[in-house]
Amino acid sequence: MDPLNQNIQAGQVEPAEENINWKPFVTDLVQTLVMALILFVGINAISARVRVDGYSMRPTLEDGEFVLVNKLSYRWSEVERGDIIVFDFPLNMDEELIKRVIGLPGDQIVVQDGQVFVNGQLLNEPYIADVPNYSGEWLVADGTIFVLGDNRNNSNDSKDWGLLPIENIVGKASVIYWPPPMWNVIEHTDIFATQ
């Protein structure tokens, strides 16, 4: 019998030492985790993801849709009437709401006979669910804005709790990204456009 076969049969074969170098693997893993963390923090610094909860923005936004919010939009530009924004609710700062900007500082808002006027000018609002069945008058103070939901009669907004401090704005709603069939860029309507 061959001496090699005898060693194998006798179980005397010594295992080959594995010389695994873990350093490149650990280095790659750490670099990947650091890059993922940087991307996560960076993406969250410039954007937010918000779930639409309820029907206050119907028909523009539906309950359960997820919206991407541009947090940098108002660093280089001003809030405009017609913008759809996400903000920290003044009565509960842990809650974020989404509404449409109707009035800016200094504006006079009048709702009467199912129509909304800003500084005496009737708004063009093809996006609303139904005409408002309430009336009122508000003067928008400095440092605040006036917001309404597109589903005017089923929205908890400035007509109910008052003016929104500008510093509460999280950002401008940009894209509906979920569910996929509803994917769409959010239009920010010129509310003074001719009818």
C-alpha positions as CSV (number, residue, x, y, z in Angstrom):
1,M,0.0,0.0,0.0
2,D,1.1,3.5,-0.8
3,P,2.4,5.5,2.2
4,L,0.1,8.4,1.3
5,N,-2.9,6.2,1.3
6,Q,-1.9,4.8,4.7
7,N,-1.8,8.3,6.2
8,I,-5.2,9.1,4.8
9,Q,-6.7,5.9,6.1
10,A,-5.1,6.3,9.5
11,G,-6.6,9.8,9.8
12,Q,-3.2,11.3,10.3
13,V,-3.5,13.9,7.6
14,E,-2.9,17.3,9.1
15,P,-5.4,20.0,8.0
16,A,-4.0,22.8,5.9
17,E,-3.8,26.0,7.8
18,E,-6.2,28.6,6.5
19,N,-4.5,31.9,6.2
20,I,-7.6,34.2,6.1
21,N,-6.8,37.9,6.1
22,W,-9.8,39.6,7.7
23,K,-8.4,43.1,7.5
24,P,-9.5,43.9,3.9
25,F,-13.0,42.6,4.7
26,V,-13.4,44.6,7.9
27,T,-12.0,47.7,6.1
28,D,-14.5,47.3,3.3
29,L,-17.4,46.7,5.7
30,V,-16.5,49.8,7.8
31,Q,-16.2,52.0,4.7
32,T,-19.6,50.7,3.4
33,L,-21.3,51.4,6.7
34,V,-19.7,54.9,6.9
35,M,-20.9,55.7,3.4
36,A,-24.4,54.4,4.1
37,L,-24.5,56.6,7.3
38,I,-23.3,59.7,5.4
39,L,-25.9,59.1,2.6
40,F,-28.7,58.5,5.2
41,V,-27.8,61.7,7.1
42,G,-27.4,63.7,3.8
43,I,-30.7,62.6,2.3
44,N,-32.5,63.3,5.6
45,A,-31.0,66.8,5.7
46,I,-32.4,67.8,2.4
47,S,-35.6,65.8,2.2
48,A,-38.3,64.2,4.2
49,R,-40.8,61.4,3.5
50,V,-44.4,62.0,4.8
51,R,-47.4,59.8,4.7
52,V,-50.7,61.5,3.9
53,D,-53.0,60.7,6.8
54,G,-56.6,61.5,6.1
55,Y,-58.6,63.2,3.4
56,S,-58.0,66.9,4.0
57,M,-56.0,67.3,0.7
58,R,-58.4,65.4,-1.5
59,P,-58.5,65.3,-4.5
60,T,-54.9,66.4,-4.8
61,L,-53.5,63.9,-2.3
62,E,-55.2,60.7,-1.1
63,D,-55.0,59.0,2.3
64,G,-52.1,56.6,2.5
65,E,-49.9,58.2,-0.2
66,F,-46.3,58.9,0.6
67,V,-44.9,62.2,-0.4
68,L,-41.3,63.3,-0.8
69,V,-40.7,66.8,0.7
70,N,-37.9,69.2,-0.3
71,K,-36.6,70.6,2.9
72,L,-34.3,73.1,1.1
73,S,-36.9,74.7,-1.1
74,Y,-37.4,77.8,1.1
75,R,-33.7,78.4,1.8
76,W,-33.3,80.1,-1.6
77,S,-36.9,81.1,-2.4
78,E,-39.9,82.4,-0.7
79,V,-43.1,80.6,0.2
80,E,-45.7,81.3,-2.5
81,R,-49.5,81.1,-2.5
82,G,-50.6,77.8,-4.0
83,D,-47.6,75.9,-2.6
84,I,-48.3,72.6,-0.9
85,I,-46.3,72.4,2.2
86,V,-45.5,70.1,5.1
87,F,-45.3,71.7,8.5
88,D,-45.1,71.0,12.2
89,F,-48.7,71.4,13.6
90,P,-48.6,74.4,16.0
91,L,-50.9,72.6,18.5
92,N,-48.8,69.4,18.5
93,M,-45.3,69.9,17.3
94,D,-44.8,66.1,17.0
95,E,-47.4,66.0,14.3
96,E,-46.8,67.0,10.7
97,L,-49.6,68.2,8.4
98,I,-49.8,68.9,4.7
99,K,-51.8,71.8,3.4
100,R,-51.9,74.5,0.6
101,V,-50.7,78.0,1.2
102,I,-53.5,80.5,0.6
103,G,-52.3,83.7,2.4
104,L,-48.9,85.3,3.0
105,P,-47.9,87.9,5.6
106,G,-50.1,91.0,5.2
107,D,-52.8,89.3,3.2
108,Q,-56.5,89.6,4.0
109,I,-58.4,86.3,3.5
110,V,-62.1,86.3,3.1
111,V,-64.2,83.2,2.7
112,Q,-67.9,83.9,1.8
113,D,-70.6,82.4,-0.4
114,G,-68.4,79.4,-1.2
115,Q,-65.5,81.5,-2.5
116,V,-62.1,82.4,-1.2
117,F,-60.7,85.9,-1.8
118,V,-57.1,87.1,-1.1
119,N,-56.8,90.9,-0.9
120,G,-60.2,91.2,-2.6
121,Q,-59.1,88.9,-5.5
122,L,-61.1,85.7,-6.1
123,L,-59.0,82.6,-6.2
124,N,-59.0,80.2,-9.1
125,E,-59.2,76.8,-7.4
126,P,-59.8,73.9,-9.8
127,Y,-58.1,71.6,-7.3
128,I,-60.6,71.7,-4.4
129,A,-63.0,68.9,-3.6
130,D,-66.0,71.2,-3.0
131,V,-66.6,74.9,-2.3
132,P,-66.3,75.9,1.3
133,N,-69.5,75.8,3.3
134,Y,-68.2,78.2,5.9
135,S,-67.3,81.8,6.0
136,G,-64.8,84.0,7.8
137,E,-62.2,86.7,7.6
138,W,-58.5,86.6,8.6
139,L,-55.6,89.0,8.4
140,V,-52.3,87.2,8.0
141,A,-49.7,88.6,10.6
142,D,-46.0,89.0,9.9
143,G,-44.1,85.8,10.3
144,T,-47.1,83.7,9.6
145,I,-49.1,82.2,6.7
146,F,-52.6,81.0,6.1
147,V,-53.1,77.4,5.0
148,L,-56.2,75.4,3.9
149,G,-56.7,71.8,2.8
150,D,-58.0,71.2,-0.7
151,N,-60.9,69.2,0.8
152,R,-62.2,72.5,2.3
153,N,-65.1,71.2,4.3
154,N,-63.1,68.3,5.8
155,S,-59.8,69.8,6.8
156,N,-58.4,70.9,10.1
157,D,-56.5,74.0,9.0
158,S,-55.9,77.8,9.6
159,K,-59.7,78.4,9.6
160,D,-59.8,76.2,12.7
161,W,-56.6,76.8,14.6
162,G,-55.3,80.0,13.2
163,L,-52.2,81.2,11.4
164,L,-49.1,79.0,10.8
165,P,-45.8,80.4,12.0
166,I,-43.4,80.3,9.0
167,E,-40.7,78.6,11.1
168,N,-42.9,75.6,11.4
169,I,-42.6,74.8,7.7
170,V,-40.7,71.6,7.1
171,G,-40.6,71.9,3.3
172,K,-42.4,71.9,0.0
173,A,-44.1,68.7,-1.1
174,S,-42.5,67.6,-4.4
175,V,-43.4,64.1,-5.5
176,I,-46.0,61.3,-4.6
177,Y,-43.7,58.3,-4.6
178,W,-45.9,55.6,-3.2
179,P,-48.0,53.6,-4.1
180,P,-46.4,53.2,-7.6
181,P,-49.6,53.6,-9.6
182,M,-50.1,57.1,-8.0
183,W,-46.5,58.3,-8.6
184,N,-46.7,61.9,-9.7
185,V,-45.0,65.3,-9.5
186,I,-47.1,67.6,-7.2
187,E,-48.4,70.7,-9.0
188,H,-48.2,74.0,-7.1
189,T,-51.0,75.9,-8.7
190,D,-51.0,79.7,-9.4
191,I,-54.1,80.5,-7.4
192,F,-54.5,83.9,-9.1
193,A,-54.5,82.4,-12.6
194,T,-57.4,83.6,-14.8
195,Q,-60.5,81.4,-14.7
